[in-house]
Amino acid sequence: MLKIDILTLFPKMFIGPFEESIVKRAQDKSLVEINIHDLRKWGLTERRTVDGRPYSGGAGMLLRVDVIGKALD
């Protein structure tokens, strides 16, 4: 059996595609197991922060490696 674990900030986005497609048939036949994990479960502080500013500055945010590490463990 193929096992797939997905870490995401938006777990509800994956429910529809995996429940209405050929992937659903594969899951029903136990050919594939798909687990969707909300990355915020391992977030920091009371707000479950998972991102931070880049060290070099600039626009945007980056996912924190320590949060991803906790999720993988």
PLY file of the C-alpha trace (Angstrom):
ply
format ascii 1.0
element vertex 73
property float x
property float y
property float z
element edge 72
property int vertex1
property int vertex2
end_header
0.00 0.00 0.00
1.20 3.48 -0.84
1.09 5.85 2.14
1.01 9.61 1.57
1.23 12.20 4.35
0.50 15.83 3.45
1.56 18.73 5.70
-0.46 21.85 4.91
-1.81 25.07 6.34
-5.09 24.44 4.50
-6.21 20.83 5.19
-9.82 21.38 4.10
-8.66 22.17 0.55
-7.65 18.53 0.06
-10.87 16.87 1.22
-12.87 17.45 -1.99
-10.32 16.25 -4.54
-9.50 13.11 -2.56
-13.15 12.25 -1.89
-14.46 12.68 -5.45
-11.89 11.17 -7.77
-10.06 8.04 -8.80
-7.97 8.55 -5.66
-11.11 7.80 -3.60
-11.50 4.46 -5.37
-7.87 3.63 -4.65
-8.43 4.47 -0.98
-11.57 2.30 -0.85
-9.57 -0.62 -2.27
-6.77 -0.01 0.29
-4.28 0.70 -2.46
-3.37 4.08 -1.03
-3.62 5.73 2.38
-3.67 9.53 2.44
-3.27 11.43 5.70
-3.68 15.19 5.78
-2.04 17.03 8.69
-2.64 20.64 9.71
0.83 22.18 10.15
-0.55 24.60 12.75
-0.91 21.66 15.16
2.85 21.98 15.72
2.93 25.80 15.57
4.53 28.05 18.13
2.89 30.40 20.64
-0.81 30.58 21.37
-1.48 31.72 17.78
0.18 28.56 16.36
2.69 30.54 14.30
4.40 28.46 11.59
6.24 31.12 9.61
8.83 33.85 10.07
10.55 36.62 8.16
13.53 35.72 5.97
16.92 36.56 7.52
18.01 38.41 4.42
14.93 40.62 4.48
12.65 41.11 1.54
8.99 40.46 0.96
7.11 37.40 2.11
7.40 34.86 4.87
9.03 31.42 5.13
7.85 28.29 6.89
9.91 27.67 10.03
12.17 24.63 9.87
11.70 23.90 13.59
7.93 23.63 13.15
8.29 21.34 10.11
10.82 19.25 12.06
8.34 18.75 14.93
5.65 17.75 12.46
7.93 15.20 10.78
8.99 13.71 14.12
0 1
1 2
2 3
3 4
4 5
5 6
6 7
7 8
8 9
9 10
10 11
11 12
12 13
13 14
14 15
15 16
16 17
17 18
18 19
19 20
20 21
21 22
22 23
23 24
24 25
25 26
26 27
27 28
28 29
29 30
30 31
31 32
32 33
33 34
34 35
35 36
36 37
37 38
38 39
39 40
40 41
41 42
42 43
43 44
44 45
45 46
46 47
47 48
48 49
49 50
50 51
51 52
52 53
53 54
54 55
55 56
56 57
57 58
58 59
59 60
60 61
61 62
62 63
63 64
64 65
65 66
66 67
67 68
68 69
69 70
70 71
71 72
